[in-house]
């Protein structure tokens, strides 16, 4: 019996020592990871890290996506070099820009908007790509698995529930029967959003009237045609449409048609209201994802991020231009743009 007790004591001691050794190994690995991260940040002070940023076009949402990303990178890697290239809405320029990033030996590519991300993915399989301002990464062909992205691509999605946005709009405009949507025929994101809008609107017994355009030159004519068929307008997260928000909003205001947008940018350019995403915050999140990748975490371990948060924004000048009788209700509990 004494011999058995001694053996039991020895066994327990061995287990304890193994446990301590395991804890030490984990601690050593964590310390090594922290040291590697710190070393990369130190290296960036000597411009060892170079990031290529491709922005599809110039409008508020994409600019804020860049600004949030830039703020994070500059804070985490003070000496990193950020090379910003704008395609000015011309998707044919995307391959040239990405190839330039390859020639520059960029450590990572930040692609803002779906066509920019698709172009980057088609050009390089070796450089990590973080995307932003993409609504549906799966149907856009960027990733297959949101939780464990394959290949070299991950990023942040700007998807927000269309049904939630429509419900908020109908609380103020309950008599809405037909909602108009303008979209670019060249954006995969737009098709997905229209399908979502049609499904959501159907649940409320509302019809969606959609019209495609090929360029900004078609927007005014399309809106003139659309305005006679609708009593409300939904500005989806479409780069061409967002770039034309001022033209669209003027026609809507003159026609006394209320509108809502998927995000804040178009509201600043005259669309009535939004209960959508904050692109600056999404850009910051993309920056932290880039940090993870640059410090050694494989892309497959950095899941695609989708925010569940939204914020209400109202354009007061547009509301007054529409001569709304329920102006006070509309302006309550939201950020007001004057």
Buried (B, 14 or more C-beta within 10 A) or exposed (E): EEEEEEEEEEEEEEEEEEEEEEEEEEEEEEEEEEEEBEEBBEBBEEEBBBBBBBBBBEBBBBBBBBBBBBBBBBEBBEBBBBBEBBBEBEBEBBEEBBEBBBEEEBBBBBBBBBBBBBBBBEBBEEBBBBBBBBBBBEEBBBBEEBEBBEBBBBBBBBBBBBBBBBBBBBEBBEEBEBBBBBBBEBBBBBBBBBBBBBEBBEEBEBBBEBBBBEEBEBBBEBBEEBBEEBBBBBBBBBBBBBBBBEBBBBBBBEBEBBBBBBBBBBBBBBBBBBBBBBBBBBBBBBBBBBBBBBBEBEBBEBBBBBBEEBBBBBBBBBBEBBEBEEBEEBBEEBEBBE
